[in-house]
């Protein structure tokens, strides 16, 4: 087992966790909902979806299979975005939740896209691997920056719902909802226009990590049998991992460049 960065290992474990959750529950994780109940073979597709997530995550944990795992997860996450989230935007373009759902999926996709670019090298492609890696990183960064904007707007549009998630021991709940929304917006714009993009991605990864640690880990500890809390924890972790990987892509190490 070998991973090239903490972000890669974190992303891999989260995708494995989503796969295990799907196999145990026999249903799609809430991030992939709503999958129509009447769709033929829905339960079978749920197991297939979970197996793909598990296989892709496991693949990222070994050097020889990391590139395949990254490609598998990128296709998997892209299909969900195209099949589930983007149509929702066209159906209800004035509902911000349609856009924010698309944004959350895109943030996770940006993580796998970053990894796919990182492992772009292969037999017969040594001379183009660095160019492919850089192109993948640019695409992932732009996707991530654009995805942050609807997520930030969601904090503002649904400020009361967001405030309800703020830990009780913190004061000024509504203020935190608005300030984190603005932070997402500023980070998204900064990354898109390529001004202090590395700092913006790093701070976003830190902020989403704080959300995960202060909201969803305590929720799981309090109600360990609640599937929703586990799903929310894993999705929040997946978004954090995606942000982390994008942030890493702005600080390419010599080790990563040599591996490409």
Phi and psi in degrees as GROMACS dihedral restraints (atoms count N, CA, C in turn):
[ dihedral_restraints ]
;  ai    aj    ak    al  type     phi  dphi    fc
    3     4     5     6     1  -154.7    20    10
    4     5     6     7     1   131.8    20    10
    6     7     8     9     1  -123.7    20    10
    7     8     9    10     1   151.2    20    10
    9    10    11    12     1   -88.3    20    10
   10    11    12    13     1   -12.7    20    10
   12    13    14    15     1  -158.7    20    10
   13    14    15    16     1   161.5    20    10
   15    16    17    18     1   -62.2    20    10
   16    17    18    19     1   -40.5    20    10
   18    19    20    21     1   -58.9    20    10
   19    20    21    22     1   -42.0    20    10
   21    22    23    24     1   -63.5    20    10
   22    23    24    25     1   -45.5    20    10
   24    25    26    27     1   -63.9    20    10
   25    26    27    28     1   -40.8    20    10
   27    28    29    30     1   -63.8    20    10
   28    29    30    31     1   -47.2    20    10
   30    31    32    33     1   -60.7    20    10
   31    32    33    34     1   -42.8    20    10
   33    34    35    36     1   -60.2    20    10
   34    35    36    37     1   -46.9    20    10
   36    37    38    39     1   -65.3    20    10
   37    38    39    40     1   -36.6    20    10
   39    40    41    42     1   -65.7    20    10
   40    41    42    43     1   -44.2    20    10
   42    43    44    45     1   -65.3    20    10
   43    44    45    46     1   -35.4    20    10
   45    46    47    48     1   -62.8    20    10
   46    47    48    49     1   -43.5    20    10
   48    49    50    51     1   -60.8    20    10
   49    50    51    52     1   -42.5    20    10
   51    52    53    54     1   -63.3    20    10
   52    53    54    55     1   -38.6    20    10
   54    55    56    57     1   -64.9    20    10
   55    56    57    58     1   -45.3    20    10
   57    58    59    60     1   -62.4    20    10
   58    59    60    61     1   -42.7    20    10
   60    61    62    63     1   -60.1    20    10
   61    62    63    64     1   -42.1    20    10
   63    64    65    66     1   -66.2    20    10
   64    65    66    67     1   -39.7    20    10
   66    67    68    69     1   -68.0    20    10
   67    68    69    70     1   -37.9    20    10
   69    70    71    72     1   -70.3    20    10
   70    71    72    73     1   -42.6    20    10
   72    73    74    75     1   -84.3    20    10
   73    74    75    76     1   -23.1    20    10
   75    76    77    78     1    69.8    20    10
   76    77    78    79     1    24.1    20    10
   78    79    80    81     1  -143.8    20    10
   79    80    81    82     1   166.1    20    10
   81    82    83    84     1   -71.4    20    10
   82    83    84    85     1   142.4    20    10
   84    85    86    87     1   -63.8    20    10
   85    86    87    88     1   153.0    20    10
   87    88    89    90     1   -60.7    20    10
   88    89    90    91     1   -24.1    20    10
   90    91    92    93     1   -65.5    20    10
   91    92    93    94     1   -24.2    20    10
   93    94    95    96     1   -97.0    20    10
   94    95    96    97     1     5.9    20    10
   96    97    98    99     1   -87.7    20    10
   97    98    99   100     1   162.5    20    10
   99   100   101   102     1   -89.2    20    10
  100   101   102   103     1   117.4    20    10
  102   103   104   105     1   -85.0    20    10
  103   104   105   106     1   123.0    20    10
  105   106   107   108     1   -52.2    20    10
  106   107   108   109     1   135.0    20    10
  108   109   110   111     1   -63.9    20    10
  109   110   111   112     1   -29.9    20    10
  111   112   113   114     1   -84.7    20    10
  112   113   114   115     1    -1.4    20    10
  114   115   116   117     1   -64.0    20    10
  115   116   117   118     1   131.5    20    10
  117   118   119   120     1   -60.9    20    10
  118   119   120   121     1   138.3    20    10
  120   121   122   123     1    64.6    20    10
  121   122   123   124     1    32.3    20    10
  123   124   125   126     1   -58.5    20    10
  124   125   126   127     1   -44.8    20    10
  126   127   128   129     1   -65.3    20    10
  127   128   129   130     1   -40.5    20    10
  129   130   131   132     1   -62.2    20    10
  130   131   132   133     1   -43.4    20    10
  132   133   134   135     1   -64.3    20    10
  133   134   135   136     1   -34.0    20    10
  135   136   137   138     1   -63.4    20    10
  136   137   138   139     1   -41.9    20    10
  138   139   140   141     1   -67.2    20    10
  139   140   141   142     1   -39.3    20    10
  141   142   143   144     1   -62.8    20    10
  142   143   144   145     1   -44.6    20    10
  144   145   146   147     1   -58.7    20    10
  145   146   147   148     1   -44.8    20    10
  147   148   149   150     1   -65.0    20    10
  148   149   150   151     1   -40.1    20    10
  150   151   152   153     1   -65.5    20    10
  151   152   153   154     1   -38.6    20    10
  153   154   155   156     1   -65.2    20    10
  154   155   156   157     1   -43.9    20    10
  156   157   158   159     1   -61.0    20    10
  157   158   159   160     1   -43.5    20    10
  159   160   161   162     1   -64.5    20    10
  160   161   162   163     1   -46.0    20    10
  162   163   164   165     1   -65.2    20    10
  163   164   165   166     1   -42.8    20    10
  165   166   167   168     1   -63.4    20    10
  166   167   168   169     1   -43.4    20    10
  168   169   170   171     1   -64.1    20    10
  169   170   171   172     1   -43.4    20    10
  171   172   173   174     1   -63.7    20    10
  172   173   174   175     1   -38.1    20    10
  174   175   176   177     1   -60.2    20    10
  175   176   177   178     1   -34.6    20    10
  177   178   179   180     1   -68.6    20    10
  178   179   180   181     1   -16.1    20    10
  180   181   182   183     1   -84.9    20    10
  181   182   183   184     1    -8.6    20    10
  183   184   185   186     1  -122.4    20    10
  184   185   186   187     1   137.2    20    10
  186   187   188   189     1   -57.8    20    10
  187   188   189   190     1   -43.1    20    10
  189   190   191   192     1   -68.3    20    10
  190   191   192   193     1   -25.9    20    10
  192   193   194   195     1  -110.2    20    10
  193   194   195   196     1     2.5    20    10
  195   196   197   198     1   -61.5    20    10
  196   197   198   199     1   -43.6    20    10
  198   199   200   201     1   -63.2    20    10
  199   200   201   202     1   -43.1    20    10
  201   202   203   204     1   -64.6    20    10
  202   203   204   205     1   -42.3    20    10
  204   205   206   207     1   -61.8    20    10
  205   206   207   208     1   -41.5    20    10
  207   208   209   210     1   -65.0    20    10
  208   209   210   211     1   -42.6    20    10
  210   211   212   213     1   -65.5    20    10
  211   212   213   214     1   -41.8    20    10
  213   214   215   216     1   -60.7    20    10
  214   215   216   217     1   -46.5    20    10
  216   217   218   219     1   -68.3    20    10
  217   218   219   220     1   -34.9    20    10
  219   220   221   222     1   -64.6    20    10
  220   221   222   223     1   -45.7    20    10
  222   223   224   225     1   -63.7    20    10
  223   224   225   226     1   -43.4    20    10
  225   226   227   228     1   -59.4    20    10
  226   227   228   229     1   -49.8    20    10
  228   229   230   231     1   -70.3    20    10
  229   230   231   232     1   -35.1    20    10
  231   232   233   234     1   -65.8    20    10
  232   233   234   235     1   -40.4    20    10
  234   235   236   237     1   -61.3    20    10
  235   236   237   238     1   -42.3    20    10
  237   238   239   240     1   -63.0    20    10
  238   239   240   241     1   -39.5    20    10
  240   241   242   243     1   -64.3    20    10
  241   242   243   244     1   -44.1    20    10
  243   244   245   246     1   -74.0    20    10
  244   245   246   247     1   -37.9    20    10
  246   247   248   249     1   -85.6    20    10
  247   248   249   250     1   -35.0    20    10
  249   250   251   252     1  -107.5    20    10
  250   251   252   253     1   -49.0    20    10
  252   253   254   255     1   -84.5    20    10
  253   254   255   256     1   -48.2    20    10
  255   256   257   258     1   -63.5    20    10
  256   257   258   259     1   -42.4    20    10
  258   259   260   261     1   -58.0    20    10
  259   260   261   262     1   -34.2    20    10
  261   262   263   264     1   -62.9    20    10
  262   263   264   265     1   -32.7    20    10
  264   265   266   267     1   -66.6    20    10
  265   266   267   268     1   -40.9    20    10
  267   268   269   270     1   -70.7    20    10
  268   269   270   271     1   -34.1    20    10
  270   271   272   273     1   -70.6    20    10
  271   272   273   274     1   -42.0    20    10
  273   274   275   276     1  -134.0    20    10
  274   275   276   277     1    71.6    20    10
  276   277   278   279     1   -67.9    20    10
  277   278   279   280     1   -18.2    20    10
  279   280   281   282     1   -93.9    20    10
  280   281   282   283     1    -0.6    20    10
  282   283   284   285     1   -94.5    20    10
  283   284   285   286     1   115.8    20    10
  285   286   287   288     1   -63.5    20    10
  286   287   288   289     1   -28.7    20    10
  288   289   290   291     1   -63.0    20    10
  289   290   291   292     1   -29.2    20    10
  291   292   293   294     1   -64.6    20    10
  292   293   294   295     1   -41.2    20    10
  294   295   296   297     1   -72.2    20    10
  295   296   297   298     1   -40.7    20    10
  297   298   299   300     1   -68.9    20    10
  298   299   300   301     1   -35.8    20    10
  300   301   302   303     1   -62.2    20    10
  301   302   303   304     1   -40.5    20    10
  303   304   305   306     1   -62.9    20    10
  304   305   306   307     1   -41.7    20    10
  306   307   308   309     1   -64.0    20    10
  307   308   309   310     1   -42.3    20    10
  309   310   311   312     1   -62.7    20    10
  310   311   312   313     1   -44.8    20    10
  312   313   314   315     1   -62.5    20    10
  313   314   315   316     1   -39.3    20    10
  315   316   317   318     1   -66.6    20    10
  316   317   318   319     1   -34.6    20    10
  318   319   320   321     1   -63.3    20    10
  319   320   321   322     1   -39.3    20    10
  321   322   323   324     1   -70.6    20    10
  322   323   324   325     1   -42.3    20    10
  324   325   326   327     1   -59.0    20    10
  325   326   327   328     1   -37.3    20    10
  327   328   329   330     1   -59.4    20    10
  328   329   330   331     1   -34.1    20    10
  330   331   332   333     1   -65.3    20    10
  331   332   333   334     1   -47.6    20    10
  333   334   335   336     1   -69.0    20    10
  334   335   336   337     1   -33.9    20    10
  336   337   338   339     1   -65.2    20    10
  337   338   339   340     1   -37.5    20    10
  339   340   341   342     1   -60.6    20    10
  340   341   342   343     1   -44.3    20    10
  342   343   344   345     1   -67.2    20    10
  343   344   345   346     1   -38.5    20    10
  345   346   347   348     1   -62.6    20    10
  346   347   348   349     1   -40.3    20    10
  348   349   350   351     1   -66.0    20    10
  349   350   351   352     1   -38.3    20    10
  351   352   353   354     1   -63.2    20    10
  352   353   354   355     1   -36.7    20    10
  354   355   356   357     1  -103.9    20    10
  355   356   357   358     1    35.4    20    10
  357   358   359   360     1   -71.9    20    10
  358   359   360   361     1   -17.0    20    10
  360   361   362   363     1   -73.0    20    10
  361   362   363   364     1   157.0    20    10
  363   364   365   366     1  -179.6    20    10
  364   365   366   367     1   178.6    20    10
  366   367   368   369     1   -56.8    20    10
  367   368   369   370     1   128.4    20    10
  369   370   371   372     1    81.6    20    10
  370   371   372   373     1     1.5    20    10
  372   373   374   375     1  -124.8    20    10
  373   374   375   376     1    19.5    20    10
  375   376   377   378     1   -62.6    20    10
  376   377   378   379     1   -35.9    20    10
  378   379   380   381     1   -75.3    20    10
  379   380   381   382     1   -17.7    20    10
  381   382   383   384     1  -111.2    20    10
  382   383   384   385     1    -2.6    20    10
  384   385   386   387     1   -61.9    20    10
  385   386   387   388     1   -42.8    20    10
  387   388   389   390     1   -66.1    20    10
  388   389   390   391     1   -39.9    20    10
  390   391   392   393     1   -63.5    20    10
  391   392   393   394     1   -41.6    20    10
  393   394   395   396     1   -65.2    20    10
  394   395   396   397     1   -40.8    20    10
  396   397   398   399     1   -62.4    20    10
  397   398   399   400     1   -44.9    20    10
  399   400   401   402     1   -66.3    20    10
  400   401   402   403     1   -38.2    20    10
  402   403   404   405     1   -65.1    20    10
  403   404   405   406     1   -43.2    20    10
  405   406   407   408     1   -61.9    20    10
  406   407   408   409     1   -40.4    20    10
  408   409   410   411     1   -65.0    20    10
  409   410   411   412     1   -40.1    20    10
  411   412   413   414     1   -65.0    20    10
  412   413   414   415     1   -43.8    20    10
  414   415   416   417     1   -62.9    20    10
  415   416   417   418     1   -44.2    20    10
  417   418   419   420     1   -63.5    20    10
  418   419   420   421     1   -42.0    20    10
  420   421   422   423     1   -63.2    20    10
  421   422   423   424     1   -44.1    20    10
  423   424   425   426     1   -64.7    20    10
  424   425   426   427     1   -44.1    20    10
  426   427   428   429     1   -59.8    20    10
  427   428   429   430     1   -44.1    20    10
  429   430   431   432     1   -63.8    20    10
  430   431   432   433     1   -44.5    20    10
  432   433   434   435     1   -61.4    20    10
  433   434   435   436     1   -44.3    20    10
  435   436   437   438     1   -64.7    20    10
  436   437   438   439     1   -37.3    20    10
  438   439   440   441     1   -66.5    20    10
  439   440   441   442     1   -29.8    20    10
  441   442   443   444     1   -66.0    20    10
  442   443   444   445     1   -28.6    20    10
  444   445   446   447     1   -65.0    20    10
  445   446   447   448     1   -52.4    20    10
  447   448   449   450     1   -65.1    20    10
  448   449   450   451     1   -29.9    20    10
  450   451   452   453     1   -67.5    20    10
  451   452   453   454     1   -38.1    20    10
  453   454   455   456     1   -67.3    20    10
  454   455   456   457     1   -41.1    20    10
  456   457   458   459     1   -62.5    20    10
  457   458   459   460     1   -34.6    20    10
  459   460   461   462     1   -61.1    20    10
  460   461   462   463     1   -38.4    20    10
  462   463   464   465     1   -63.3    20    10
  463   464   465   466     1   -32.1    20    10
  465   466   467   468     1   -82.6    20    10
  466   467   468   469     1   -44.5    20    10
  468   469   470   471     1   -68.0    20    10
  469   470   471   472     1   -40.5    20    10
  471   472   473   474     1  -108.6    20    10
  472   473   474   475     1    48.4    20    10
  474   475   476   477     1   -59.6    20    10
  475   476   477   478     1   -41.2    20    10
  477   478   479   480     1   -65.6    20    10
  478   479   480   481     1   -40.6    20    10
  480   481   482   483     1   -66.5    20    10
  481   482   483   484     1   -39.7    20    10
  483   484   485   486     1   -65.3    20    10
  484   485   486   487     1   -42.2    20    10
  486   487   488   489     1   -61.2    20    10
  487   488   489   490     1   -32.0    20    10
  489   490   491   492     1   -66.4    20    10
  490   491   492   493     1   -19.9    20    10
  492   493   494   495     1   -87.7    20    10
  493   494   495   496     1   -15.2    20    10
  495   496   497   498     1   -64.8    20    10
  496   497   498   499     1   131.7    20    10
  498   499   500   501     1   -50.7    20    10
  499   500   501   502     1   140.1    20    10
  501   502   503   504     1   -60.3    20    10
  502   503   504   505     1   -27.4    20    10
  504   505   506   507     1   -80.9    20    10
  505   506   507   508     1    -4.0    20    10
  507   508   509   510     1   -94.6    20    10
  508   509   510   511     1   139.0    20    10
  510   511   512   513     1   -80.7    20    10
  511   512   513   514     1   169.8    20    10
  513   514   515   516     1    57.3    20    10
  514   515   516   517     1    56.9    20    10
  516   517   518   519     1   -59.8    20    10
  517   518   519   520     1   -45.3    20    10
  519   520   521   522     1   -64.8    20    10
  520   521   522   523     1   -35.3    20    10
  522   523   524   525     1   -63.1    20    10
  523   524   525   526     1   -39.1    20    10
  525   526   527   528     1   -65.6    20    10
  526   527   528   529     1   -38.3    20    10
  528   529   530   531     1   -60.7    20    10
  529   530   531   532     1   -46.7    20    10
  531   532   533   534     1   -69.2    20    10
  532   533   534   535     1   -42.2    20    10
  534   535   536   537     1   -67.9    20    10
  535   536   537   538     1   -38.3    20    10
  537   538   539   540     1   -70.0    20    10
  538   539   540   541     1   -33.9    20    10
  540   541   542   543     1   -62.7    20    10
  541   542   543   544     1   -45.4    20    10
  543   544   545   546     1   -63.6    20    10
  544   545   546   547     1   -38.5    20    10
  546   547   548   549     1   -61.6    20    10
  547   548   549   550     1   -43.2    20    10
  549   550   551   552     1   -59.4    20    10
  550   551   552   553     1   -45.8    20    10
  552   553   554   555     1   -61.9    20    10
  553   554   555   556     1   -46.9    20    10
  555   556   557   558     1   -63.7    20    10
  556   557   558   559     1   -40.7    20    10
  558   559   560   561     1   -64.6    20    10
  559   560   561   562     1   -42.7    20    10
  561   562   563   564     1   -61.2    20    10
  562   563   564   565     1   -47.2    20    10
  564   565   566   567     1   -63.3    20    10
  565   566   567   568     1   -42.0    20    10
  567   568   569   570     1   -60.3    20    10
  568   569   570   571     1   -42.2    20    10
  570   571   572   573     1   -70.5    20    10
  571   572   573   574     1   -41.3    20    10
  573   574   575   576     1   -64.0    20    10
  574   575   576   577     1   -42.4    20    10
  576   577   578   579     1   -87.8    20    10
  577   578   579   580     1    -0.4    20    10
  579   580   581   582     1    62.0    20    10
  580   581   582   583     1    42.8    20    10
  582   583   584   585     1  -118.4    20    10
  583   584   585   586     1   113.5    20    10
  585   586   587   588     1    57.1    20    10
  586   587   588   589     1    36.6    20    10
  588   589   590   591     1   -62.8    20    10
  589   590   591   592     1   -39.8    20    10
  591   592   593   594     1   -61.6    20    10
  592   593   594   595     1   -45.0    20    10
  594   595   596   597     1   -64.8    20    10
  595   596   597   598     1   -41.8    20    10
  597   598   599   600     1   -62.3    20    10
  598   599   600   601     1   -43.2    20    10
  600   601   602   603     1   -67.1    20    10
  601   602   603   604     1   -39.4    20    10
  603   604   605   606     1   -64.7    20    10
  604   605   606   607     1   -45.0    20    10
  606   607   608   609     1   -65.6    20    10
  607   608   609   610     1   -36.0    20    10
  609   610   611   612     1   -64.8    20    10
  610   611   612   613     1   -42.7    20    10
  612   613   614   615     1   -59.8    20    10
  613   614   615   616     1   -41.5    20    10
  615   616   617   618     1   -65.4    20    10
  616   617   618   619     1   -41.0    20    10
  618   619   620   621     1   -66.4    20    10
  619   620   621   622     1   -43.7    20    10
  621   622   623   624     1   -68.0    20    10
  622   623   624   625     1   -30.9    20    10
  624   625   626   627     1   -64.8    20    10
  625   626   627   628     1   -38.5    20    10
  627   628   629   630     1   -65.4    20    10
  628   629   630   631     1   -41.8    20    10
  630   631   632   633     1   -56.6    20    10
  631   632   633   634     1   -46.6    20    10
  633   634   635   636     1   -61.9    20    10
  634   635   636   637     1   -44.5    20    10
  636   637   638   639     1   -72.7    20    10
  637   638   639   640     1   -35.2    20    10
  639   640   641   642     1   -96.3    20    10
  640   641   642   643     1   -17.3    20    10
  642   643   644   645     1  -110.1    20    10
  643   644   645   646     1   -55.1    20    10
  645   646   647   648     1   -90.2    20    10
  646   647   648   649     1   -30.9    20    10
  648   649   650   651     1   -65.3    20    10
  649   650   651   652     1   -46.7    20    10
  651   652   653   654     1   -60.6    20    10
  652   653   654   655     1   -35.2    20    10
  654   655   656   657     1   -64.1    20    10
  655   656   657   658     1   -40.2    20    10
  657   658   659   660     1   -69.0    20    10
  658   659   660   661     1   -40.1    20    10
  660   661   662   663     1   -62.9    20    10
  661   662   663   664     1   -39.3    20    10
  663   664   665   666     1   -72.4    20    10
  664   665   666   667     1   -38.5    20    10
  666   667   668   669     1  -133.6    20    10
  667   668   669   670     1    76.1    20    10
  669   670   671   672     1   -66.4    20    10
  670   671   672   673     1   -16.7    20    10
  672   673   674   675     1   -91.8    20    10
  673   674   675   676     1    -0.3    20    10
  675   676   677   678     1   -86.9    20    10
  676   677   678   679     1   112.4    20    10
  678   679   680   681     1   -63.2    20    10
  679   680   681   682     1   -35.7    20    10
  681   682   683   684     1   -60.0    20    10
  682   683   684   685     1   -42.9    20    10
  684   685   686   687     1   -64.2    20    10
  685   686   687   688     1   -40.0    20    10
  687   688   689   690     1   -64.3    20    10
  688   689   690   691     1   -42.5    20    10
  690   691   692   693     1   -62.8    20    10
  691   692   693   694     1   -46.0    20    10
  693   694   695   696     1   -61.3    20    10
  694   695   696   697     1   -39.6    20    10
  696   697   698   699     1   -62.4    20    10
  697   698   699   700     1   -44.4    20    10
  699   700   701   702     1   -69.9    20    10
  700   701   702   703     1   -38.2    20    10
  702   703   704   705     1   -68.4    20    10
  703   704   705   706     1   -42.6    20    10
  705   706   707   708     1   -62.1    20    10
  706   707   708   709     1   -38.6    20    10
  708   709   710   711     1   -67.2    20    10
  709   710   711   712     1   -38.0    20    10
  711   712   713   714     1   -64.9    20    10
  712   713   714   715     1   -40.5    20    10
  714   715   716   717     1   -65.7    20    10
  715   716   717   718     1   -41.4    20    10
  717   718   719   720     1   -61.5    20    10
  718   719   720   721     1   -44.0    20    10
  720   721   722   723     1   -64.3    20    10
  721   722   723   724     1   -40.6    20    10
  723   724   725   726     1   -61.4    20    10
  724   725   726   727     1   -44.4    20    10
  726   727   728   729     1   -63.1    20    10
  727   728   729   730     1   -39.9    20    10
  729   730   731   732     1   -62.2    20    10
  730   731   732   733     1   -45.1    20    10
  732   733   734   735     1   -65.1    20    10
  733   734   735   736     1   -40.2    20    10
  735   736   737   738     1   -63.6    20    10
  736   737   738   739     1   -42.5    20    10
  738   739   740   741     1   -61.4    20    10
  739   740   741   742     1   -42.0    20    10
  741   742   743   744     1   -60.2    20    10
  742   743   744   745     1   -34.8    20    10
  744   745   746   747     1   -66.7    20    10
  745   746   747   748     1   -20.6    20    10
  747   748   749   750     1   -84.0    20    10
  748   749   750   751     1    -9.3    20    10
  750   751   752   753     1  -126.7    20    10
  751   752   753   754     1    63.2    20    10
  753   754   755   756     1   -65.4    20    10
  754   755   756   757     1   126.0    20    10
  756   757   758   759     1   -84.3    20    10
  757   758   759   760     1   160.3    20    10
  759   760   761   762     1   -62.7    20    10
  760   761   762   763     1   -32.3    20    10
  762   763   764   765     1   -63.5    20    10
  763   764   765   766     1   -44.0    20    10
  765   766   767   768     1   -66.5    20    10
  766   767   768   769     1   -38.9    20    10
  768   769   770   771     1   -64.9    20    10
  769   770   771   772     1   -38.1    20    10
  771   772   773   774     1   -67.4    20    10
  772   773   774   775     1   -35.8    20    10
  774   775   776   777     1   -70.0    20    10
  775   776   777   778     1   -19.4    20    10
